[in-house]
């Protein structure tokens, strides 16, 4: 079963982007950590069982040697923007077999020293084609980033829908059957908007 895990927003400055989200929408965030070997780092906007990931280049010398680092650097030339959708699965090996790919292991260390690890499938193709990619977390459920404690001024309940540009048939072929609220619209591929449920209504980014 697929679930919305997180949406990546690529930003030029992690702290400045976090301040804007707090000022504009009441969404707090927490430091994430560094992606070893990629020259990137993040802040997490926890939303329950999903989250918004602010991602930036934090080591400009290391980033050019990584596809992820180069992708983030390219994205932010157009300003801070929603850039990718990640879907969570409980069987990353099955997703890998279906797509004819190998899972890619990644990890980062939180500021408190906790090591988070996960496996991804389809990230490089997804980022070049504007499609979602897939994740399986290899940590206890309570360590999922969406469950972190943040200083929100509202009560978020998660990402409720995502709008994607592109070809509906291509997206359907890339995904397995699901009941996610993914709204496909004509035009350039990739994520356009998302809805975040809160106790006081919906935020649209």
C-alpha positions in Angstrom: 0.0 0.0 0.0 1.3 3.4 -0.9 1.1 6.5 1.3 2.3 10.0 1.0 5.6 10.1 3.0 6.9 13.6 2.2 7.2 16.4 -0.2 10.6 18.0 -0.9 10.9 21.8 -1.2 14.3 22.8 -2.5 15.5 26.0 -0.9 18.5 28.3 -1.0 18.7 28.8 2.7 17.2 26.4 5.2 16.7 28.8 8.1 15.2 31.5 5.9 12.8 29.1 4.3 11.7 27.8 7.7 11.1 31.3 9.0 8.9 32.1 6.0 6.8 29.0 6.5 6.4 29.8 10.2 5.5 33.5 9.5 3.1 32.7 6.7 1.4 29.5 7.8 2.3 28.8 11.4 4.3 25.7 10.5 7.2 25.0 12.7 10.2 22.9 11.7 13.2 21.1 13.3 16.8 20.6 12.1 17.1 17.5 10.0 20.8 16.7 9.3 23.3 16.1 6.5 23.0 13.6 3.7 26.4 12.1 3.8 28.2 12.1 0.4 25.6 14.3 -1.3 26.5 17.8 0.0 22.9 18.4 1.0 21.1 18.9 4.3 17.5 19.5 5.5 15.0 20.8 7.9 11.8 18.9 8.7 8.3 20.3 8.9 6.5 17.4 10.7 2.9 17.0 9.8 2.0 13.7 11.5 2.6 10.6 9.4 3.9 12.8 6.6 6.2 15.8 6.4 7.6 18.7 4.3 11.3 18.4 3.8 13.2 21.6 3.2 16.4 20.6 1.3 19.4 22.8 0.5 23.0 22.4 -0.6 25.0 22.8 2.6 28.4 21.7 1.2 29.0 23.3 -2.3 32.3 21.4 -2.7 30.7 18.0 -2.1 27.3 18.5 -3.9 28.7 18.5 -7.5 29.9 14.9 -7.0 26.3 13.6 -6.2 23.3 13.4 -8.5 21.1 14.5 -5.6 23.4 17.5 -4.8 23.5 18.5 -8.5 19.7 18.3 -8.7 19.2 20.5 -5.6 21.7 23.0 -6.9 19.8 23.1 -10.2 16.4 23.4 -8.7 17.3 26.4 -6.5 18.5 28.4 -9.5 14.8 29.0 -10.0 14.2 30.0 -6.4 12.7 28.1 -3.5 10.1 25.6 -4.9 8.2 22.4 -4.4 10.4 19.9 -6.2 9.5 16.2 -5.6 7.0 13.8 -4.0 8.1 10.7 -2.1 5.6 7.8 -1.5 6.1 5.3 1.4 5.8 1.6 0.8 6.1 -1.4 3.2 7.7 -3.5 0.4 10.5 -1.6 -1.3 11.8 -4.8 -2.8 8.5 -5.5 -4.6 8.6 -1.9 -6.0 12.1 -2.4 -7.2 11.3 -5.6 -9.0 8.3 -4.0 -10.6 10.3 -1.1 -11.9 13.4 -3.2 -12.7 15.6 -1.2 -10.3 17.8 -1.7 -7.2 17.0 -0.1 -3.9 19.4 2.6 -2.9 20.3 2.9 0.8 20.7 6.3 2.4 21.1 7.6 5.9 21.6 10.8 7.9 22.3 11.6 11.6 19.9 13.8 13.5 21.3 16.6 15.6 20.6 14.4 18.7 22.8 11.6 17.3 20.0 9.3 16.2 20.9 7.5 13.0 18.1 7.4 10.4 18.3 5.0 7.5 16.0 4.2 4.6 15.9 2.7 1.1 14.8 4.5 -2.1 13.7 3.3 -5.5 13.4 5.3 -8.6 14.8 8.6 -7.3 17.0 9.5 -10.2 14.4 8.7 -12.8 11.7 10.3 -10.8 13.7 13.6 -10.3 14.5 13.8 -14.0 11.0 12.9 -15.2 9.0 14.7 -12.5 7.5 11.5 -11.1 7.2 10.4 -7.5 9.8 8.2 -6.0 9.5 5.5 -3.3 10.9 5.0 0.2 10.9 2.4 2.9 12.1 3.5 6.3 14.4 1.1 8.2 13.9 2.6 11.6 11.2 2.1 14.4 8.0 3.9 13.5 8.4 6.5 16.3 11.5 7.8 14.5 9.6 8.8 11.4 10.4 12.5 10.7 6.7 13.4 10.5 6.3 12.5 14.2 9.0 14.9 15.4 7.9 17.7 17.8 7.9 21.1 16.3 6.7 24.5 17.5 3.6 24.8 15.2 1.1 27.6 15.8 -1.5 25.3 14.2 -2.4 21.6 14.4 -1.4 20.0 11.1 -2.8 16.5 10.2 -0.7 15.7 7.2 -0.4 16.1 3.4 -3.9 15.5 2.1 -3.4 15.9 -1.7 -0.7 16.6 -4.2 -1.1 18.2 -7.6 1.3 17.0 -10.3 1.8 18.1 -13.8 2.4 15.6 -16.6 0.9 12.6 -18.4 -1.8 10.7 -16.4 -1.0 7.5 -18.2 2.7 7.7 -17.5 2.0 8.4 -13.8 -0.4 5.4 -13.7 2.2 3.1 -15.3 4.8 4.3 -12.8 2.7 3.8 -9.7 0.9 0.6 -8.5 -2.8 0.8 -7.9 -3.5 3.2 -5.0 -6.1 5.4 -3.4 -4.0 8.5 -2.9 -5.4 11.9 -3.8 -2.9 12.7 -6.6 -4.3 15.4 -9.0 -2.8 15.3 -12.4 -3.0 18.5 -14.5 -1.6 19.3 -18.0 1.7 21.0 -18.5 5.2 20.6 -17.4 6.0 17.5 -15.3 6.5 17.6 -11.5 4.8 18.7 -8.3 2.8 21.9 -8.5 0.8 22.3 -5.3 -0.1 20.4 -2.1 -2.7 20.5 0.5 -2.0 20.3 4.2 -4.9 19.5 6.6 -5.1 21.4 9.9 -7.6 21.7 12.7 -8.6 25.1 11.3 -8.8 24.2 7.6 -6.5 23.5 4.7 -3.2 25.1 3.8 -2.3 25.1 0.2 1.4 25.5 -0.8 
